[in-house]
Amino acid sequence: MYLYNVNSYTMKKVFILLLFSLFLTSCEKDYLVPNKEVPQWLKDRIAKDQKDTNSFSDISAWIRYEYNGKYYYEYNLMTSSQFPPVFTDDGQLLSQTKDSYIDYMNNKCCKKYIWKGKTYSLD
């Protein structure tokens, strides 16, 4: 009986540890947009920022939203008090006229990270 309890206890610990590890690894991957869905211009921009030692890449993130049936991309810098620049799927800066930008900000949805810097944490 004693041997059964030790094995059962050990198996429970192993199962919980395995479940916890699986949870941590799956959460990290789920927030990112799959690489094949990221436009090439954005891949190039992220790669350039990561190589530039003067950039703010550690405290920034690229986030994809949906708006009016299309994807839009925001560059979010933790230390900035300004609205983030918003880019269209082909890399063009979204017009920041007051009405169009406010409509975008109020009606965007489906937040998905494309890339986050090492110390980025606004969520």
Summary of the structure (lengths in Angstrom):
residues: 123
radius of gyration: 20.7
end to end distance: 49.0
largest distance: 74.8
contacts: 278
relative contact order: 0.16
helix: 46%
strand: 23%
